[in-house]
Amino acid sequence: MRRFALLTALLLSGLPMPIHAQAPGPAAPTRPVTMWEDVDQPMSALLSGGHRIVSAMGPSFKLERNGKYVTCEVRPAGGMRGTRETTSECHRLN
């Protein structure tokens, strides 16, 4: 109880209190880097070549063929850019 009273008195008095630095904790684990390899084919060509869609969320699709995965982002025609055709950008994950 005396410590609390002393701490309260110091806080209320406006006197500067010593600040103790904390010892550094354990380093946060680093995240492994995912290598994205550009695919020079559109998503439509990958699907025609045997890839299948395994998941989709919004304009992003995950494709798989023989245990190899590709992620594609589809950009539909029109939109803010006013493009005339739908395009896709794909990357190999493994």
N, C-alpha and C positions, 0 to 999 in steps of 0.2 A: 504494500500500500504506500510505503514511503517513496518507492521509486516512481510510482504513478504521480504522486503529489509533486515530486521534484521535476519530473518531465513536464507536467502541466505548468508549473511555475516558470520553467525555462521557456516554454513555448509562448506563454503570455507576456514574458518580460521583453521579448523581441531580441534577446541576445542571440548571436549566431551560434548555432550548434555544430559540433564536429560532424562531418559526413564521412562515413566509412565506405570504402570501395568494396564491392562484392567480388569475391574470387570468381574468375571465369569458369563457367560450367563446361560440361563436355561439348566438344564441337558437334554441330549439327551434321548428320550424315549427308553426304553429297548425293545428288540424284544422278543416276546414270544417264548419259546422253543418248537420245534416240536419233539414229541416223536416218534422214529422209533422203531417199534417192529419187530424183526426178524421173518420171515415166514420160517418154516421148509419144505416148498414144493417148487419145481421148478415152473417157470412160466407156463410150459406146464400142470402141474397138476392143477394149479389154473384155467386155461382156460377150462380144461376138467370138472372142478367142478362148472362151471357156471359163472365165472368172464368173463367180456368182456373188450376189449381194448377200452379206451376212448381217449387216445392220445399217440403219439409216436414221439420221437425226437432222431435220431441216435440210439444208443443201449438202450435207456431208454424208458420204457413203463409205462403208468398209466392204471391200471385195476380197474373195479368197479363191485360190486355185492351188491344189496340191500342197496345202499347208503354208503357202506364201500369201502374205496379206498386202493389200494396197488400199490407201485411203484416197478418196476423190472428193473434190468440192465442185459442185455444179453451179454455174452462173447462168440463169435463164435469160432468154432474149428479152429486150426491153429494159425495164428497170430505170434507174437513175442515169445510167450511161447511154441508154438508148441503142444498145447493140441490136443487130439484126439476127444474130444466131445464138443458140445456147452453146456455151463452152464449158470445158471441165479442166481441172488441174489435178493431176494424180501423182502420188509418191509411194514408193515401195517402203514397207516397214521392216521387212526381214528378207 
